[in-house]
Amino acid sequence: MFLLSNFVSALAFVLHQALNIYMWIVIISALLSWVNPDPYNPIIRFLRTATEPVFYQIRKRLPVNFGGLDISPVVVILAIMFLQRFVVVSLYGLARSLS
């Protein structure tokens, strides 16, 4: 059980870090949408490739465009925060109960 507890704890840690990194990618992408960056820049292309599929799915399902203001990044950040509070904390609790 000790190994399983460590595995679940490590999984929770990696998931927490991955969600944290993706949240920063979403924030940077949203901030860059306010300016007109070079679309051929590799960093800008990576940010668009990493975030636009998620933004598109949210825009398709929810009316997130209010007066020209797109709030799909806010919805993504709230979803990430929910996953961090619910899934990651639950995994840490499961790891504690297994040890």
LOLUM-925745 format. One line per 10 residues: number of its first residue (from 1); their letters; for each residue x, y, z of N, C-alpha, C, O, CB. Coordinates in steps of 0.1 Angstrom, whole numbers, plus 5000, padded with zeros to 4 digits. Glycine has a CB too. Example, Ala and Ser with C-alpha at 12.3 -4.5 7.8 and 13.67 -1.06 7.14 Angstrom:
BEGIN
1) AS) 5132,4943,5078,5123,4955,5078,5132,4967,5078,5142,4967,5085,5113,4955,5090; 5128,4978,5071,5137,4989,5071,5129,5000,5079,5134,5011,5080,5141,4994,5057 $
***
This chain:
BEGIN
1) MFLLSNFVSA) 5008,4988,5000,5000,5000,5000,5009,5013,5000,5004,5023,4995,4991,5000,5012; 5021,5011,5005,5030,5023,5006,5033,5028,4992,5033,5040,4989,5042,5019,5014; 5036,5018,4983,5039,5022,4969,5027,5028,4962,5029,5038,4955,5044,5010,4961; 5016,5023,4964,5003,5029,4958,5001,5043,4963,4997,5052,4956,4991,5019,4961; 5003,5045,4976,5001,5058,4982,5011,5068,4976,5007,5079,4973,5003,5057,4997; 5023,5064,4974,5033,5073,4968,5030,5076,4953,5032,5087,4949,5047,5067,4969; 5025,5065,4946,5021,5067,4932,5010,5077,4931,5010,5086,4922,5017,5054,4926; 5000,5076,4939,4988,5085,4938,4992,5099,4942,4988,5109,4936,4977,5080,4948; 5001,5100,4952,5006,5113,4956,5014,5120,4945,5013,5132,4942,5014,5112,4969; 5023,5112,4939,5030,5117,4927,5022,5121,4916,5024,5131,4909,5041,5107,4923 $
11) LAFVLHQALN) 5011,5113,4913,5002,5116,4902,4995,5129,4905,4993,5137,4896,4992,5105,4901; 4991,5131,4918,4984,5144,4921,4993,5155,4920,4989,5166,4915,4979,5143,4936; 5006,5154,4923,5016,5165,4922,5018,5168,4907,5018,5180,4904,5029,5161,4928; 5020,5158,4899,5022,5161,4884,5010,5167,4878,5011,5176,4870,5025,5147,4877; 4998,5162,4882,4986,5168,4877,4984,5183,4881,4980,5191,4873,4973,5160,4881; 4988,5186,4893,4987,5199,4898,4997,5208,4891,4993,5220,4887,4990,5200,4914; 5009,5204,4888,5019,5212,4881,5014,5214,4867,5016,5225,4861,5032,5205,4882; 5009,5203,4860,5005,5204,4846,4993,5214,4845,4993,5223,4836,5001,5191,4841; 4984,5214,4854,4973,5223,4854,4978,5238,4857,4973,5247,4851,4962,5220,4865; 4987,5239,4865,4993,5252,4868,5000,5258,4856,4998,5270,4853,5003,5251,4880 $
21) IYMWIVIISA) 5008,5250,4849,5015,5254,4837,5005,5258,4826,5006,5268,4819,5024,5243,4832; 4994,5250,4824,4984,5253,4814,4976,5266,4818,4973,5273,4809,4974,5241,4812; 4974,5268,4830,4967,5280,4834,4976,5293,4830,4970,5302,4826,4964,5281,4849; 4989,5292,4832,4997,5303,4828,4998,5304,4813,4999,5316,4808,5011,5301,4833; 4997,5293,4806,4997,5294,4791,4984,5301,4787,4984,5309,4778,4997,5280,4785; 4973,5298,4793,4960,5305,4790,4961,5320,4793,4956,5328,4786,4948,5298,4798; 4966,5323,4805,4967,5337,4809,4976,5345,4799,4972,5356,4794,4973,5338,4823; 4987,5339,4795,4996,5346,4785,4990,5347,4772,4991,5358,4765,5010,5338,4784; 4982,5337,4767,4975,5338,4755,4964,5348,4755,4963,5355,4745,4969,5324,4751; 4957,5349,4766,4947,5359,4767,4953,5373,4767,4947,5382,4761,4939,5357,4780 $
31) LLSWVNPDPY) 4964,5375,4774,4970,5389,4774,4976,5392,4760,4975,5404,4756,4982,5389,4784; 4981,5382,4753,4986,5385,4740,4975,5388,4730,4978,5394,4719,4995,5374,4735; 4963,5384,4732,4952,5386,4723,4948,5401,4724,4941,5406,4715,4940,5378,4727; 4953,5409,4734,4950,5423,4734,4958,5431,4725,4955,5442,4721,4951,5428,4749; 4970,5425,4721,4979,5432,4712,4979,5424,4699,4972,5414,4698,4994,5433,4718; 4986,5429,4689,4987,5423,4676,5001,5416,4675,5009,5422,4668,4984,5433,4665; 5003,5404,4680,5016,5398,4679,5018,5392,4665,5009,5390,4658,5018,5387,4690; 5031,5390,4662,5034,5384,4649,5029,5369,4649,5034,5361,4657,5050,5384,4647; 5020,5366,4640,5014,5353,4640,5024,5342,4635,5021,5330,4637,5002,5352,4631; 5036,5346,4630,5046,5336,4625,5056,5333,4636,5065,5325,4634,5052,5341,4613 $
41) NPIIRFLRTA) 5055,5340,4647,5065,5337,4658,5062,5324,4664,5050,5320,4666,5063,5348,4669; 5072,5315,4666,5070,5302,4671,5063,5301,4684,5055,5292,4687,5083,5294,4671; 5066,5311,4693,5060,5311,4706,5045,5314,4705,5037,5308,4712,5067,5321,4715; 5042,5324,4697,5028,5327,4695,5020,5315,4689,5009,5313,4692,5026,5340,4686; 5027,5309,4679,5020,5297,4673,5018,5286,4683,5007,5279,4683,5029,5292,4661; 5028,5284,4692,5026,5274,4702,5014,5277,4711,5006,5269,4715,5039,5272,4710; 5014,5290,4716,5003,5294,4725,4989,5292,4718,4980,5288,4724,5005,5309,4729; 4988,5296,4705,4976,5295,4698,4972,5280,4697,4960,5276,4698,4976,5302,4684; 4982,5272,4693,4979,5257,4692,4975,5251,4705,4967,5242,4705,4992,5250,4686; 4981,5256,4716,4978,5250,4729,4964,5254,4734,4958,5247,4742,4989,5253,4739 $
51) TEPVFYQIRK) 4960,5266,4731,4948,5271,4737,4935,5272,4728,4924,5270,4733,4950,5285,4742; 4937,5274,4715,4925,5276,4707,4916,5264,4706,4904,5267,4706,4930,5280,4693; 4921,5252,4706,4911,5241,4706,4902,5241,4718,4890,5238,4717,4918,5227,4705; 4907,5244,4730,4899,5245,4742,4890,5257,4742,4878,5256,4745,4908,5246,4755; 4895,5268,4737,4887,5280,4736,4875,5278,4726,4864,5282,4728,4895,5292,4732; 4878,5271,4715,4868,5268,4705,4857,5260,4710,4845,5262,4708,4874,5261,4693; 4860,5249,4718,4850,5241,4724,4841,5248,4734,4829,5246,4734,4857,5229,4731; 4847,5257,4741,4839,5265,4751,4830,5275,4743,4818,5277,4746,4848,5273,4760; 4836,5282,4733,4828,5291,4725,4816,5284,4718,4806,5290,4716,4837,5298,4715; 4818,5272,4714,4808,5264,4707,4797,5260,4716,4785,5260,4712,4814,5251,4701 $
61) RLPVNFGGLD) 4800,5258,4729,4789,5253,4738,4783,5264,4747,4772,5263,4751,4795,5243,4747; 4790,5275,4749,4785,5285,4758,4786,5299,4751,4794,5301,4743,4794,5286,4771; 4776,5307,4754,4777,5321,4748,4786,5330,4756,4782,5336,4766,4762,5328,4748; 4799,5329,4753,4809,5336,4761,4814,5349,4754,4824,5355,4759,4821,5327,4763; 4807,5354,4744,4811,5367,4738,4801,5377,4742,4790,5378,4736,4812,5365,4722; 4805,5386,4751,4796,5397,4755,4801,5410,4751,4811,5415,4756,4795,5397,4771; 4795,5416,4741,4798,5429,4736,4812,5430,4730,4819,5440,4732,4797,5439,4747; 4817,5419,4723,4830,5419,4718,4841,5414,4727,4852,5413,4723,4834,5432,4713; 4837,5411,4739,4847,5406,4749,4845,5391,4751,4835,5386,4755,4844,5413,4763; 4855,5384,4747,4855,5369,4748,4860,5365,4762,4871,5368,4766,4865,5363,4737 $
71) ISPVVVILAI) 4851,5358,4769,4855,5354,4783,4858,5339,4784,4858,5333,4794,4844,5357,4792; 4861,5333,4772,4864,5318,4772,4877,5316,4780,4878,5305,4787,4866,5313,4758; 4887,5324,4780,4899,5322,4789,4895,5322,4804,4900,5314,4812,4909,5332,4787; 4885,5330,4808,4881,5330,4822,4874,5317,4825,4876,5312,4836,4871,5342,4824; 4866,5312,4816,4859,5299,4818,4870,5288,4820,4869,5279,4828,4850,5296,4807; 4880,5288,4811,4891,5278,4812,4898,5279,4825,4901,5269,4832,4901,5280,4800; 4901,5291,4830,4908,5293,4842,4900,5288,4854,4905,5282,4863,4912,5308,4844; 4887,5291,4854,4878,5286,4864,4877,5271,4864,4877,5265,4875,4864,5292,4863; 4877,5265,4852,4877,5250,4852,4890,5244,4857,4890,5234,4864,4875,5246,4837; 4901,5251,4854,4914,5246,4860,4914,5247,4875,4919,5238,4882,4926,5254,4853 $
81) MFLQRFVVVS) 4909,5258,4880,4909,5260,4894,4900,5249,4901,4903,5244,4912,4904,5274,4898; 4888,5246,4894,4880,5236,4900,4887,5222,4900,4886,5215,4910,4867,5235,4891; 4894,5219,4889,4901,5206,4889,4912,5206,4899,4914,5195,4905,4907,5204,4875; 4919,5217,4902,4929,5217,4912,4923,5215,4926,4929,5208,4934,4937,5230,4911; 4912,5222,4928,4905,5220,4941,4898,5207,4943,4898,5202,4955,4896,5232,4944; 4893,5201,4933,4885,5189,4935,4893,5177,4932,4895,5168,4941,4873,5189,4925; 4899,5175,4920,4906,5163,4916,4919,5162,4924,4922,5151,4930,4908,5163,4901; 4927,5172,4924,4941,5171,4930,4940,5169,4945,4946,5161,4950,4949,5184,4927; 4931,5177,4951,4929,5175,4966,4924,5162,4969,4927,5155,4979,4920,5186,4971; 4914,5157,4961,4909,5143,4963,4920,5132,4962,4920,5123,4969,4898,5140,4953 $
91) LYGLARSLS) 4929,5134,4952,4940,5125,4950,4949,5125,4962,4954,5115,4966,4947,5127,4937; 4952,5137,4967,4961,5138,4979,4954,5131,4991,4961,5124,4999,4964,5153,4982; 4941,5133,4992,4934,5127,5003,4934,5112,5002,4935,5104,5012,4919,5131,5004; 4932,5107,4989,4933,5092,4987,4947,5087,4991,4948,5076,4996,4929,5089,4973; 4957,5094,4987,4971,5090,4990,4973,5089,5005,4979,5080,5010,4981,5099,4984; 4967,5099,5012,4969,5099,5027,4961,5087,5033,4966,5081,5043,4964,5112,5033; 4950,5084,5028,4942,5073,5034,4948,5059,5030,4946,5050,5038,4928,5073,5029; 4956,5059,5020,4962,5046,5016,4975,5043,5024,4979,5032,5025,4966,5046,5002; 4981,5054,5030,4994,5051,5037,4991,5047,5052,5000,5045,5059,5002,5064,5037 $
***
